[in-house]
């Protein structure tokens, strides 16, 4: 059995790409299982690639977070002419394989995974110096079997090199279908580039398909860089409105419309309960009876909301009929209508119903008074 540097017995190959060959190894003395990543043969004579390879190890070694894979050792085997570093062994599957096996995920599970990835990236972004992953995708996210811990993999050289749909040297940094527009334009990046990529991953978790699935590289580049239309997520199953809004903002092409930081995305991924005890998202691992109570409450809220919507429409029509009349009365009606809209957003349905009814009455009165005044003026 081959032993690298006399201390790492190779148990088998786990994978291979343009970034390196990955082996499962056992320490000869400690008997612990780890992952050993070796620089590919064709890059070993390239000093710049060797430096980049070791930089990946040093970047990861500086990040001490439970959802970022830990680097344990770094070295070179002179006799085998191998450059390598050693990482913790995460026994599990990539998120990519997990999705292929399970298909679209329930929203609570999606949020649990997304929060762990966002926490890891927010930590990296606020590190000194800040570290941006630039290649967040399902293949670079592991789910540990026993604990369900989510672990972000592949910092460093994987941002710049790769095979298949991954990066090619001097071409694109990252993976086309997950890379932000500014990343594809080689513009200066900040943490919102990782926000975009994580948003694309969340869309894939919810729908079971890639946002740009079925498109080749040229078509993806055209959509991302030259199509003026914003990314608009489409769903086969209707998501909660708050989650749809979150996802739309996360994958926005425009940085001005996107979450500016991973910390802000994380805050919306972990919403506060409102004063009724319900959350804007489904919560993972809730007892069945609580799920049933919340579902009933949500259905009742939706029923009441639909009862009030015609009142809102009626108020809007009355406003349009009264807009040309007396300004003070019209302003009073506007105030009532806005109060009704705010109460509807806050799910205070009785207050919304009352405010819209008051707005309708005020607008109708304004219209009636103006018509009476016009008739009197005509008689005179």
N, C-alpha and C positions, 0 to 999 in steps of 0.2 A: 504494500500500500504506500503510495507516494506521500511524503511528509514535507511540507513547505517550511523552510527555515528550521527544519528539525523538530518542529513543535506543533504543526497543524496537519493532522492526517486528513486526507481528502476522502470524504465518504461518497461523494457523487456531485454531478454538475446540476445546478438548479436553473440556470438560464444563461443566455448569451445575447449580446447586442453590440452595437457600435461603441457603447460606453465601457464594455468589459465583459469578462467571463466570470460568472458567479458560482461558487462552490459551497457545498455544505461540508464543514470541517469539524474535527474534534481535537481539542487540545490534548497533547500526549500526556501531560502531567495532571492537569486539572480535570480532564475528562468532560469538559463542558462543550456544548455544541454551539457553533457560531457560523456566520456566513463570511466567506473570504472572497473579495472582489479583486480580480487580476486585470491589469491593463492589457488590451489585445496585443498580439504579437506584432502586427503591422504598425503599431504606434510606439513601440518600445525604443526605437532609435530617434524618435522625435522629442527633443528636449522640452519643447513647449507643451506637448501633450502629457509628458511625464509630470511637469510642473502643475498642469491643470488637474491631473488625476490626484496628486497629493493635496492640491488645494481643496478638492471636494472632500477629502477625508478630514482636513483641518477645519473646514467650515462646519461639517456635521459634528465634529468633536467639541466645538464650542457651544453647541446647542444642547442644553440639558432640559429636555421636556419629555414627558411620558408618551406623547404622541409623535415624537420624532425619533427615528431609528438611531441607536447609540453606536458610536465608533469606539472600538475597544483597543485597537492596535494598528500600527502602520509599519511597513518594512519593505525590505528587498531581499530576495533569495539570490545571491550571487551565482551559485552553482547552476540554478535553473533559469537564471536571467529573468526573474519575475519581479515586477513591482506590484505591491498589493496593499490592501488595508482590510481590517477585520471588523465586522459589525455584529450586533446581537442577532440571534436567529429568531425570527418571528414565525411561529408555527401557525400557518393559516393560509388564506388565499388573497389574491389581489381583488380589489373592488371590481375590476373588469370581469374576472372569472365569476365572482359572486353574482354580478348582474346577468351574466350569460346563463347561469344556472337558475336564478330565481325570477328574472324579469323585473318589471316595475316594482319598486319597494313601497310598502305602506308609509304614509307621511311621518308617523312617529319614528320609525326606524331611519328614514332619510334624515330627519332632523338630528337624531342622535349621532349619526355618522358625520354629518356636515358640521355640527358644533365642535366635534373633536378635531377635525381637519382645520377649521377656522381658528380654534384656540392655538393649535401648533403654529399656524402661519402668522397669527397676530403676535405670538411670542417671537418668532423669527424676525418679523418686520420691525419690532421695537428693540431688537438686540442692538448692541453697540460693537461694531457697525451694523446697520440694518442689513438683513439678508432676505432677498426676494427669490422665491423658488423658480418661477418662470416655466415650469413644466408640470403643473398640476393636471393630472388626468387619472382615470380609474386604474391604469397599470402601475401608477406610482403611489397607490394607497393600499395598504395591507389591512386585513381584518383578522385579528388573532382568534384562533379557534375557541379556546377555553374561556377567555375573558371578554371577547368581543371588543377588545381594545383596538382602536383605529390608529394606524401608524403611517406617517408620511415618509416616503423613501426618496432616494435619488436627488440629493442636492449637488450642485457643482457641475462637473463635466457633462452630465446628462442634460444640462440646459443648452448645450451647444453641439453635441454630437448624437447620432442615432441612426437607426435603420427604419425601413418601411415608412410609416407615417410620422416618424420622429425627425429630429433635426438633422440636417446635413451641413457639414462644415462650410461656413461662409454663406449660407443660404438663409435659413430661418432659425431664430432662437425659440425653441419650444416645439410644440406639436400643433400643426396647422389648425385642426378642428377645435382646439381648446385655447389657442393663443389670442391675446387681445390685439386689436388693430394697431395700437402703438408699438406693440412687440414686433409685429410683422413689418412695421415701417422702420424698425431699428431706432426708435425714438427713446429718449431717456425714460426710464421706468420708475414707478413707485409701487406701493403695495396694492393699488387697485388693479394692476395687471393680474395678480393672483386672485383677486376678487372675481374678475371676469372668468378665469379658468375654473374656479370652484363653482361659479354659477352654471357654467356649461355641464359640469359634473352633476350638479343637483338636478338639472333638467333631465339628464340621462337617467338618473336614479328614479325620478318620478314617472317618466314616460316609457322607459325601457329602450330608448333609441337616442342616438346622437343628434344634437341640434342640426348639424350639417350632414347627417347620415345620407349615404348614397351619392354624395358629390365628390368629384375628384379634386386634386390639389388646386388646379387652375380655377375651378368653379368656386371653391371655398375662398380663395384669394379675391376673386371678383366680388363675391357677396360681402366679404368683410371690409375690403378696402375701397371699392368703387360703387357699390350699391348705396344710394343715399337713404334708403329705408332703414329704420332702426330694427334691431333684432326683436321679433315679437314671438314669444313662446305660444305654441299651440298644444292643447291637451285633449286626450281622448276621454279622460275622467276629469270632472270639474274639480279644481282645487279650491281650498278656502281663498277668499279674495286677498287676504293679507299675504298669503304665500305667493300667489300669482304676482302681486305687486313687488314683493321682495325679489322674486326671480327675474322679473322684467328689469328691475333696476340693476341687479347684479350683472346681467349680460349685456347691458347697454353698450353700444359701440362708443358713444360719446363719453369721455371721462367726466364731463360736467353733469351728466345724468346718472352716472354710476356711483355706487358707494365709494367715497374717497379713501376709505381705509378698511382693513379687515376687522378692526375693532368695532366699527359701526355696523358692519354686516353681522358680526357676532352678537351685537346687542339686539338686533332684530330677529336673529335666530333663537334668542332666549328671551321671549317677550314676558313682560310682567302680567300677572293675572289682573283682570279688571275687578271692580268692586262687587261684581256679581259672583266672582269665583271662577269664571270661565276664562280660558285663554284664547287668543286669536288663532292658535294652532292646536292640533290634537297633541296630547301629551303621551310619551311612550310609557308602556308598562302600567297603565292605569287599571284598577280593578274593574271588572265588567259592569258592576252596578253603577260606578261613577261614569263610565263611558255612556251607559244607557241614559243616565240623568242628563248628562251634557248634550247628548244627541237630541233628547226630547226638548231641552231648553232651546237648542239651536233651531229645531223645526218650528217651535212656537214663535221664536223671534222672527223667523222668515215669514211665517203666516201673518204676523202682525205688520211686518214691514210691507208686505204686498197689499195689505188692506189700506195702508196709509199712502202708498205711492200714487194712487189716483187723486188723492187730495192735493199732493204736491203738484201734480200735473194741472189740476184745476186752478190752483193758486197761480201757477205760471201763466196760464191762459188769462186769468183775471188781471194779472199784472200787465200783460201786453195790451189788454183793452183799456187799462187805466193810465198807461204811461204818459199820455199827453195831457193829463188833467192836473189838478192842484198839487203842487210840489210837497207841502207838508204832509198831506194825507197819504200821498204816494210813498214818501219816505218812511212813514209809520208802517205801511204795508210791507215795504222791503225788509224792515227790521223784524217783523213777525215771521216773514218767509225764511229769512236767514236763521232765526232762532229755531224754526221747525226743522230746517236742514241739519243744523248742528245737533239737535236732539235725536234726529233719525240716525246720524252717524254714531251717536253715543248709545243707541238702542233704548233711549227713553221714549218709548212709543206713545204713551199718554200725552206727554208734553209736546211731542211732535204733532200729534193729531190736533191738539188744542191750538198750537201756533199756526198751523196751516189753515185751520178753520177761521181764525181771527184775521189772517192775511186775506183770505177770500172775501170775508165780509167787508174789510176796509177797502180793498180794491173795487168791489162792487159798489160801495157807497161813493167812492171817488168818481167812478164812472157815472153813477146816477146823478150826483150833484152837478157834474160838468154838463151832462145832457140837459138838465133842468135850466142851468144858467144859459146854455146856448139857445134853448127854446125861448126863454124870457127875452134875451137880447134880440132875437129875430122878431118877436112881437113888437118890441120897441122901435 
